[in-house]
Structures are given as C-alpha cells and as structure tokens.
Amino acid sequence: MNRTKLTIPEMHRLSTEEFQQADKVPLIVVLDNIRSQHNVGAVFRTADAFRLAGVYLCGICCCPPNAEIHKTALGAEQTVPFRYFANTTDAVRSLQEDGYQVYAIEQAHNSIDFDTFVAQGPTAIVMGHEVFGVQQEVVDMADGCIEIKQYGTKHSLNVSVTAGIVMYQLSCQLR
C-alpha cells in the first residue's frame, strides 16, 4: 500500500485565476469584531479551501493587505472575495436583502443544534468576537442561532476552529 504524501501538482489545486473563475459555494462568513489577525487569516485560508463565496469583515477586524493576516492565510486573502462593513448589522442587512439566510454561531436560547442543522440555499454565518461572541443586536437580526454542543469545561471554542468546523459541514451541504 502506497502512503507517499502527495506532491502539490498531484493535488490538482486551482491557480488564482482558476479559483476566481470557478463556481463558489453560496456560503459567506461574517466576522463580527474579530480582534486577532491570525484568526482572520485562518478564516480566509479555510474559506479558500472550501471555495466559499466570500468573507465579510466587520468593525475592528483588520483587512488585507496585512502581514499578520497573510502569515496565516498564506495568500488566501488574495483569492477569497471580501468586503468590509463598519457595522456588522449593515453586513447582515445586506446579506438578507441579497437572499441569504443569516445564522449567528452562538450559544443562545432556542439555538439550533449544529448536528441537526441543514443549510437550504445561500447561507451566511456570523462568527463573534473572541471574548464577547456575536453582538446581541446581530443575534436579534439573524434568522437563527446555531450552536455546536460542547462537553468539556470550557464554554467556547477558538473562533477560527469553530469557523472551520461550520464552514466544512455547510460547504458539504451546499456544494
């Protein structure tokens, strides 16, 4: 049994130009005041991996070009479309007007268990601040909240880890 690691050419990755022309998964990640540039970069890199429609950066999020984002994104910030909004509420409103269902990834009363959630059509997920989570006014505007059940002692996962879990599952559903 051959277990030699694949070379980059054997992986058949798209060029930047091919990526820009390729069909995208109708999933947009909204970053609500993410302070860590490394977390922002990780979201870009994962969004590139699953060929998502885009990333919306809101509030205090740093925007490309930025050396710290690039360090984690490894160039994905140059392939994944992004928009900046001073207020996350404006991003959510814009997405809803464009026909997206918007879900806050948050622990909230009446949240939907991620294990049972099924995306139906263009979807946006809102990832919140590393300490404070998604702003309550954004939670109130969202079409719902999705919660990843946790069984340890900590009350939350790192935002880029959570984003990766959710991006993977929803991209599989929407592909």
Helices and strands as residue ranges (DSSP letters): H 8-11, H 16-21, E 25-32, H 37-49, E 52-58, H 67-73, G 76-78, E 82-85, H 88-97, E 101-105, E 112-113, E 123-128, H 136-141, E 144-147, H 159-174
